């Protein structure tokens, strides 16, 4: 089964000048994310697979699939570690 990812229900995202401010209501921690992070977190309103997220990034930005995969993987790892995103298998 392919793993999927989704935003934590306590996550709030606001965009300011193309960048994002993220608040995790449960932990009361703030995070800032760049435009690519905003794109990924917007996609994660519903469960998405890694390949769906990579496709969203490559369609939004002028990057190849390999670079998009690395970017998405790094971002997701950080988000999972911070409990902003959950992974299901």
Secondary structure, DSSP 8 states (H G I E B T S, - for coil): ---EEEE-TTEEEEEETTEEEEEETTTTEEEEE-HHHHHHHHHTTS-EEHHHHHHHHHHHSS--HHHHHHHHHHHHHHHHHTTSEEEE-
